[in-house]
């Protein structure tokens, strides 16, 4: 038994010495983590116009969104006050209230009040003309988003063509078809295509979202204008 234990101890000592004498393995390099900016840089020069389109789309959407929201957030008491002023024949007070309210409906009602005494048809036409200009002002620059939604994917497709050209150029110069020789072209091809599609999709969504808000604003203007026409018709009954 003692001899067996001694043999086991000698074997363990031998293994420990062998492990200590073995050459150390080289440390494994940590995998390189590519940042988003590094990935975008791989897209090549075509990423410049795509980036500019994304900045323009973001600016147009934010500016139009808050402008339209400000226009349609009318004071709930505005039409009630106009109603009271018209019934009390306080025309000057009604005009003053309209001029102090920087909203499309106020400008439309002001034009209608200034035409009081004329045939109802002419009052309606004057309000409608002002309404068309107000709608045009709200829709200003919204079509830019539709244009960006159309051309951003085209720039991405152009980047794809540039990437394919780069791949064949590298192959022709090195006669090597390994992944290393074609990786630069593949990065340009895939990154530019994905970026163009993302910008185009976002611009498309933003364009239709603003149109939904615009339709709501136009409906609100028409509703208030109709109420005003009904109001000025009432005394003549």
Secondary structure by P-SEA (a helix, b strand, c coil): caaaaaaaaaaaaaaaaaaaaccccccccccccccaaaaaaacccaaaaaaaaaaaaaaaaaaaaaaaaaaaccccaaaaaaaaaaaacaaaaaaaaaaacccaaaaaaaaaaaaccccaaaaaaaaaaaaaaaaaaaacccaaaaaaaccaaaaaaaaaaaaaaaaaaaaaaccccccccaaaaaaaaaaaaaaaaaaaaaaaaaaaaaaaaaaaaaaaaaaaaaaaaaaaacccc
